[in-house]
């Protein structure tokens, strides 16, 4: 009994410890797994691009990033909104554009500071030897410099930086708009490829038994060799289409992963924006009623109205307009350098210095300086005039006399053709402004072209989807008829397989038409500059 009790206790304790380890070990294993993946990815990156800085690789391939990617792949089926939200958080061009906004705001602060006086404070304490005698000195000074007139340079610079901020903000919007448009196209292409792959896998599995049955009939001499070859050829065509679909699926997944910055082994599924079976069933019901409209009530404005919306909302146009304004202000800044400029400087403080033999703590005397500086680039010749009133406290050699100095200066300087660089800069600014006008016109033409192209593509895709749905319905009924005939031995197996192949290819065409329809929607939204102008909703209720 004494031996059994410790044994039971040890078993209970061991079981408790084992249970505790079972609770902790998955987390520990996950951490170790993530660390291992990060290490492998970093080494792979170093091997691929050995010229990259190791610090940069470590920052870009962090444990946090790998965990986020794993979580993204394990959170189930993703819809378009979820994928867009994830992509917006990691999109490098968007992050760079956002940082340019912060930079533009700092530049505005710097330009605003230039309108106000420059202020400085200086203090000196000195000890030294002059003419073999020790001396001491102490002084402090405040100085202020205020621009009186700069030819509009300072004010136009501030306005220019504000235009730069607007351009940066619209560039950020444009980066997001481009990302959403391209990501939506990749999303619908990936959905198309995955749907076609799934359908063709089912079709190939369905006809394989008929392929075997055809061989058996050939061996039993029930059918001819030509009939068997025809059947095998059709089945091979379906297998070839299946292999092509697999390749298209891999490429579509790679393209979509590019926007999500996912690792190669990360897999995910997307939510289809349509239910094909319900769509076909709806078309059959509505066709019997005499009308069929697969998308319900979607009223698209006239093309002229869409172009007007693009003019109002396209961020690219706003970017180029802001850049043009910035170029115009830059031209004013350069021409402002040709106008007279005036600054006033005010300095005041106190100074006390003397030889040690006379005083170790000389009294501080007031100092004052007022200066008016004027400059003008007159026809490429720089002319400058300075008026200065300078009052100084007694220096170390003037200590005994107790009086300082007062000087009034009038200085005139002139150069010969030393300001031609300003003339060149002004002309360069004019050329840059004209270049920016050209860029604005290009952006305008491109925006109008995008709207028209998206409008026509959308209209064509609507017609194509409607036509494809009707053809699928026809092929579906034809297949049902062929199945019925095959059951009664009225047709050969090859005729049934041909009907199955035709239906599969028609369904693939329908998937393609639907992908083009949704992509055209996204492009139309992008072309008018409104993200949810046409909502990407499901075509039928229920999936």
C-alpha positions in Angstrom: 0.0 0.0 0.0 2.9 2.4 0.8 4.4 1.7 -2.6 1.1 2.1 -4.5 0.2 5.5 -3.2 3.5 7.3 -4.3 3.1 5.5 -7.6 -0.4 6.8 -8.1 0.6 10.3 -7.0 3.5 10.3 -9.5 1.2 9.2 -12.3 -1.3 12.0 -11.4 1.5 14.6 -11.3 2.9 13.3 -14.5 -0.5 13.5 -16.2 -1.0 17.1 -14.9 2.5 18.1 -16.2 1.7 16.4 -19.5 -1.6 18.3 -19.7 0.1 21.6 -18.9 2.8 20.9 -21.6 0.0 20.1 -24.0 -1.5 23.5 -23.3 1.8 25.4 -23.7 3.5 23.4 -26.5 1.4 24.6 -29.5 2.2 28.2 -28.8 5.8 27.4 -28.3 5.9 25.3 -31.4 4.2 28.1 -33.4 6.8 30.6 -32.2 9.6 28.3 -33.1 8.0 27.5 -36.4 7.7 31.3 -37.2 11.3 31.9 -36.2 12.4 29.0 -38.4 10.5 30.4 -41.4 11.9 33.8 -40.9 15.4 32.4 -40.7 14.9 30.4 -43.9 13.3 33.3 -45.7 16.2 35.7 -44.8 18.8 33.2 -45.9 17.0 32.7 -49.1 16.8 36.5 -49.6 20.5 36.8 -48.9 21.3 34.1 -51.4 19.1 35.7 -54.1 20.4 39.3 -53.6 23.7 39.2 -51.7 24.2 42.9 -52.5 21.2 43.9 -50.3 21.9 45.4 -46.9 21.4 42.7 -44.2 19.7 45.3 -41.9 17.2 46.0 -44.6 16.4 42.3 -45.2 16.0 41.7 -41.4 13.5 44.6 -41.2 11.5 43.6 -44.3 11.4 39.9 -43.3 10.4 40.2 -39.6 8.5 37.7 -37.4 5.6 40.1 -37.2 5.2 40.2 -41.0 5.4 36.4 -41.3 2.7 36.0 -38.5 0.5 38.4 -40.4 0.9 36.5 -43.6 0.1 33.2 -41.8 -2.9 34.7 -40.2 -4.1 36.1 -43.5 -3.9 32.6 -45.1 -5.6 30.9 -42.2 -8.6 33.2 -41.8 -10.8 31.4 -44.3 -12.3 32.7 -47.6 -11.5 36.3 -48.4 -13.8 38.7 -50.2 -12.7 41.7 -52.2 -13.0 44.2 -49.4 -10.9 42.2 -47.0 -8.2 41.7 -49.6 -8.2 45.4 -50.4 -8.0 46.4 -46.8 -5.0 44.1 -46.2 -3.3 45.3 -49.4 -3.7 48.9 -48.4 -1.8 48.4 -45.1 1.3 46.9 -46.8 1.3 48.7 -50.2 4.8 50.2 -50.4 4.0 52.9 -53.0 1.0 54.1 -50.9 3.2 54.2 -47.8 5.8 56.2 -49.7 3.1 58.6 -51.0 1.8 59.0 -47.4 5.3 59.9 -46.2 5.6 62.5 -49.0 2.5 64.1 -47.5 4.3 64.4 -44.2 7.3 65.9 -46.0 5.1 68.5 -47.8 3.7 69.6 -44.5 7.2 70.1 -43.1 8.1 72.1 -46.1 5.1 74.4 -45.5 6.3 75.0 -42.0 9.8 75.9 -43.2 8.4 78.2 -45.9 6.1 79.9 -43.3 9.0 80.4 -41.0 10.8 82.4 -43.7 8.2 85.1 -43.5 9.1 86.0 -39.9 12.3 87.5 -38.4 15.4 85.5 -37.9 16.4 85.6 -34.2 19.7 84.6 -32.7 21.4 84.9 -29.4 25.2 84.8 -28.8 27.2 84.9 -25.6 31.0 84.8 -25.3 33.4 84.7 -22.3 37.1 85.0 -23.2 40.4 85.2 -21.4 43.7 85.8 -23.2 46.9 87.7 -23.6 47.2 91.0 -25.5 50.5 92.9 -25.7 51.9 90.6 -23.0 49.1 91.5 -20.6 46.3 89.2 -19.4 42.7 90.4 -20.2 39.2 89.1 -19.7 36.1 89.7 -21.8 32.3 88.9 -21.6 29.6 89.9 -24.0 26.1 88.8 -25.2 24.1 89.9 -28.2 20.6 89.5 -29.7 20.2 89.8 -33.5 17.1 90.0 -35.6 16.8 90.0 -39.3 13.4 90.8 -41.0 12.8 90.6 -44.8 11.0 93.8 -45.9 10.6 93.0 -49.5 11.8 90.0 -51.5 10.0 90.4 -54.7 7.2 88.0 -53.6 9.7 85.1 -53.2 8.8 84.2 -49.7 5.0 84.4 -50.2 5.0 82.6 -53.5 7.3 79.9 -51.9 4.7 79.3 -49.2 1.9 79.0 -51.8 4.1 76.7 -53.9 4.6 74.4 -50.9 0.8 74.4 -50.3 0.4 73.3 -53.9 3.0 70.7 -53.3 1.0 69.4 -50.4 -2.2 69.1 -52.5 -0.2 67.3 -55.2 1.2 64.9 -52.6 -2.3 64.2 -51.1 -3.7 63.5 -54.6 -0.8 61.3 -55.5 -1.6 59.3 -52.4 -5.2 59.0 -53.6 -4.0 58.0 -57.0 -1.7 55.3 -55.6 -4.7 53.9 -53.7 -7.0 54.1 -56.7 -4.4 52.4 -59.0 -3.9 49.7 -56.4 -7.6 49.0 -56.0 -8.2 48.9 -59.7 -5.3 46.5 -60.4 -6.0 44.4 -57.3 -9.7 44.0 -58.3 -8.6 42.9 -61.8 -6.2 40.3 -60.2 -9.0 39.2 -57.8 -11.5 38.5 -60.5 -9.0 36.8 -62.7 -8.0 34.6 -59.8 -11.7 33.8 -59.1 -12.2 33.0 -62.8 -9.2 30.6 -62.9 -10.2 28.9 -59.7 -13.8 28.4 -60.8 -12.8 27.1 -64.2 -10.3 24.7 -62.6 -13.0 23.4 -60.3 -15.5 22.9 -63.1 -13.0 21.2 -65.4 -11.8 18.8 -62.6 -15.4 17.7 -62.1 -16.0 17.3 -65.8 -12.8 15.2 -66.4 -13.7 13.0 -63.4 -17.2 12.5 -64.9 -16.0 11.5 -68.4 -13.2 9.3 -67.3 -15.5 6.3 -66.7 -16.9 6.8 -70.2 -13.4 6.7 -71.6 -12.9 3.3 -69.9 -16.3 2.2 -71.1 -15.4 3.1 -74.7 -12.2 1.0 -74.5 -14.2 -1.9 -73.1 -16.7 -1.6 -76.0 -13.9 -1.6 -78.5 -12.4 -4.7 -77.0 -15.8 -6.3 -77.2 -16.1 -5.1 -80.8 -19.3 -3.2 -80.0 -18.0 0.1 -81.4 -15.5 0.9 -84.1 -11.9 1.9 -83.6 -12.7 5.4 -85.1 -15.4 5.9 -82.5 -13.1 5.0 -79.7 -10.3 7.2 -81.0 -12.8 10.1 -81.2 -13.9 9.5 -77.6 -10.3 9.3 -76.4 -9.4 12.4 -78.4 -12.2 14.4 -76.7 -11.2 13.2 -73.3 -7.6 14.1 -74.0 -8.8 17.6 -75.0 -10.6 18.0 -71.7 -7.5 16.8 -69.8 -5.4 19.3 -71.8 -7.9 22.1 -70.9 -7.6 21.0 -67.3 -3.8 21.2 -67.3 -4.1 24.7 -69.0 -6.5 25.7 -66.2 -4.0 24.6 -63.6 -1.3 26.8 -65.1 -3.7 29.7 -65.4 -4.7 29.3 -61.7 -1.1 29.3 -60.6 -0.3 32.4 -62.6 -3.4 34.1 -61.3 -2.6 33.2 -57.7 1.0 34.5 -58.2 -0.4 37.8 -59.6 -2.8 38.3 -56.7 -0.1 37.4 -54.2 2.1 40.1 -55.6 -0.3 42.8 -54.3 -0.5 41.1 -51.0 3.3 40.5 -50.5 2.7 36.9 -49.6 5.3 34.2 -49.3 5.2 31.5 -51.9 3.7 28.8 -49.7 0.9 31.0 -48.4 -2.5 29.7 -49.8 -5.9 31.4 -49.6 -9.3 31.2 -51.2 -11.5 34.1 -52.4 -15.2 34.6 -52.3 -16.9 34.5 -55.7 -19.1 37.6 -56.4 -21.6 35.4 -58.2 -23.3 32.0 -57.9 -23.2 30.4 -61.3 -25.9 27.8 -60.7 -28.3 30.4 -59.4 -27.4 32.7 -62.2 -28.2 30.1 -64.8 -31.4 29.1 -63.0 -32.5 32.7 -62.9 -31.9 33.1 -66.6 -34.1 30.1 -67.4 -37.0 31.4 -65.3 -36.8 34.9 -66.7 -36.4 33.7 -70.3 -39.6 31.7 -69.9 -41.3 34.9 -68.7 -40.0 36.7 -71.9 -37.2 38.8 -70.5 -33.9 38.3 -68.9 -31.7 40.9 -67.1 -28.9 39.3 -65.1 -27.8 42.4 -63.2 -31.1 43.9 -62.2 -31.5 47.6 -62.2 -28.2 49.2 -62.9 -28.6 52.6 -64.5 -25.4 53.9 -65.9 -25.2 57.7 -66.5 -24.6 59.0 -70.0 -21.0 59.0 -71.3 -20.8 62.8 -71.1 -21.8 62.7 -67.4 -19.1 60.1 -66.7 -16.5 62.3 -68.3 -17.7 65.2 -66.1 -17.3 63.0 -63.0 -13.8 62.1 -64.1 -12.9 65.8 -64.4 -14.2 66.4 -60.9 -12.8 63.3 -59.1 -9.8 61.8 -60.9 -6.8 62.3 -58.6 -4.4 62.3 -61.5 -6.0 65.4 -62.9 -5.8 67.1 -59.5 -2.2 66.1 -59.2 -1.2 67.6 -62.5 -3.2 70.7 -61.8 -1.5 71.2 -58.4 1.9 70.6 -60.1 1.0 73.2 -62.7 0.2 75.7 -60.0 3.5 74.8 -58.3 5.3 75.4 -61.6 3.6 78.8 -62.0 4.6 79.8 -58.5 8.1 78.6 -59.1 8.3 80.9 -62.1 7.1 83.8 -60.0 9.8 82.9 -57.4 12.5 83.0 -60.1 11.3 86.3 -61.6 11.1 87.7 -58.0 14.8 87.3 -57.8 15.0 90.0 -60.5 13.1 92.5 -58.4 14.6 94.8 -55.6 15.0 93.1 -52.3 15.4 94.7 -48.8 16.2 93.3 -45.4 16.6 95.1 -42.1 18.9 93.8 -39.4 18.8 94.8 -35.7 21.5 93.8 -33.2 21.9 94.8 -29.6 23.7 93.5 -26.5 26.4 94.4 -24.0 30.2 94.0 -23.8 32.7 94.4 -21.0 36.4 93.7 -21.4 39.6 95.0 -19.8 43.1 94.0 -18.8 43.3 92.1 -15.6 45.6 94.7 -14.0 42.7 97.3 -14.3 39.6 95.2 -13.6 38.6 91.6 -13.2 35.0 92.4 -13.6 34.6 95.3 -16.1 31.2 96.8 -16.4 29.0 95.9 -19.4 28.4 98.6 -21.9 25.6 98.7 -24.5 26.2 97.8 -28.1 23.8 98.5 -31.0 23.7 97.9 -34.7 21.1 98.7 -37.3 21.5 97.8 -41.0 19.4 98.2 -44.0 20.4 96.0 -47.0 19.0 96.4 -50.5 19.9 94.3 -53.5 18.7 94.4 -57.1 19.5 92.3 -60.2 19.3 95.1 -62.8 19.4 93.6 -66.3 21.8 90.9 -65.2 24.0 93.2 -63.1 23.8 92.8 -59.3 23.6 96.1 -57.4 23.7 96.3 -53.6 23.4 99.1 -51.2 23.8 98.9 -47.4 23.2 101.5 -44.7 24.7 100.6 -41.3 24.8 102.4 -38.0 27.1 100.5 -35.6 27.7 101.5 -32.0 30.4 99.5 -30.1 31.3 99.4 -26.4 34.9 100.2 -25.4 37.3 97.4 -26.3 40.0 96.2 -24.1 42.4 98.9 -25.3 39.7 101.6 -24.9 38.8 100.6 -21.3 40.6 103.4 -19.6 39.0 106.1 -21.9 35.6 104.7 -21.1 34.2 105.5 -24.6 33.5 103.1 -27.5 33.0 103.8 -31.1 30.1 104.8 -33.5 30.3 104.2 -37.2 27.8 105.1 -39.9 28.4 103.3 -43.2 26.9 103.7 -46.7 28.1 100.9 -49.0 27.3 100.6 -52.7 28.4 97.5 -54.7 27.8 96.7 -58.3 28.8 93.8 -60.5 29.0 93.4 -64.2 26.7 90.8 -65.7 27.1 88.6 -62.5 23.4 88.0 -62.3 22.8 86.3 -65.6 22.2 83.0 -63.7 18.9 84.4 -62.4 17.8 85.2 -65.9 18.6 81.6 -66.9 16.7 80.2 -63.9 13.7 82.3 -64.7 13.6 81.0 -68.3 14.1 77.4 -67.0 11.1 77.9 -64.7 9.0 79.2 -67.7 10.0 76.1 -69.7 9.1 73.8 -66.8 5.7 75.5 -66.5 5.0 74.8 -70.2 6.2 71.2 -69.8 3.7 70.9 -66.9 0.9 72.2 -69.1 1.7 69.4 -71.6 1.6 66.9 -68.7 -1.8 68.2 -67.6 -3.1 67.9 -71.2 -1.8 64.4 -71.4 -3.5 63.5 -68.1 -6.7 65.0 -69.3 -6.7 63.1 -72.6 -5.8 59.9 -70.8 -8.6 60.4 -68.3 -11.2 60.9 -71.0 -9.8 57.9 -72.9 -10.0 55.8 -69.8 -13.6 56.8 -69.1 -14.7 56.0 -72.7 -12.8 52.7 -72.8 -14.2 51.6 -69.5 -17.7 52.6 -70.5 -17.6 50.7 -73.8 -15.9 47.7 -72.1 -18.6 47.6 -69.4 -21.4 47.8 -72.0 -19.8 45.0 -74.0 -19.3 42.9 -71.0 -23.0 43.2 -70.0 -24.0 41.9 -73.5 -21.3 39.2 -73.4 -22.5 37.9 -70.0 -26.1 37.8 -71.0 -25.2 36.0 -74.2 -22.9 33.5 -72.4 -25.6 32.7 -69.8 -28.0 31.9 -72.6 -25.5 29.8 -74.4 -24.7 27.8 -71.2 -28.5 27.2 -70.8 -28.6 25.9 -74.4 -25.6 23.7 -73.9 -27.0 22.4 -70.6 -30.2 21.4 -72.2 -28.4 19.8 -75.1 -26.3 17.8 -72.6 -29.4 16.6 -70.8 -30.8 15.4 -74.1 -27.5 13.6 -75.0 -27.5 11.9 -71.6 -31.1 10.7 -72.2 -30.2 9.4 -75.7 -27.1 7.7 -74.4 -29.1 5.9 -71.8 -31.3 4.6 -74.6 -28.2 3.8 -76.8 -29.4 6.2 -79.5 -26.0 8.0 -79.7 -22.4 7.0 -79.2 -20.2 7.9 -76.2 -18.2 10.4 -78.2 -21.3 12.4 -78.9 -22.0 12.6 -75.2 -18.4 13.5 -74.4 -18.5 16.2 -77.1 -21.6 17.7 -75.4 -19.9 17.6 -72.0 -16.8 19.3 -73.6 -19.0 22.0 -75.2 -20.8 22.7 -71.9 -17.5 22.9 -70.0 -16.0 25.2 -72.5 -19.1 27.4 -72.6 -19.1 27.6 -68.8 -15.4 28.6 -69.0 -16.4 31.3 -71.4 -19.1 32.5 -69.0 -16.6 32.7 -66.1 -14.4 34.7 -68.4 -17.3 37.0 -69.4 -18.2 37.5 -65.7 -14.6 38.3 -64.8 -14.5 40.8 -67.6 -17.8 42.3 -66.4 -16.6 42.8 -62.8 -13.2 44.0 -64.0 -14.9 46.5 -66.3 -16.9 47.7 -63.2 -13.7 48.2 -61.3 -12.1 50.0 -64.2 -15.1 52.3 -64.6 -14.9 53.2 -60.9 -11.3 53.9 -61.4 -11.8 56.0 -64.5 -14.3 58.3 -62.8 -12.3 58.5 -59.6 -15.0 57.2 -57.3 -14.3 53.9 -55.5 -17.8 52.7 -55.1 -19.5 54.3 -58.1 -20.7 50.9 -59.2 -20.9 48.6 -56.3 -19.3 45.1 -56.6 -22.2 43.1 -55.3 -23.3 39.5 -56.0 -25.5 39.1 -59.1 -28.0 36.8 -57.3 -28.9 36.2 -53.7 -27.6 33.1 -52.1 -24.5 31.0 -52.8 
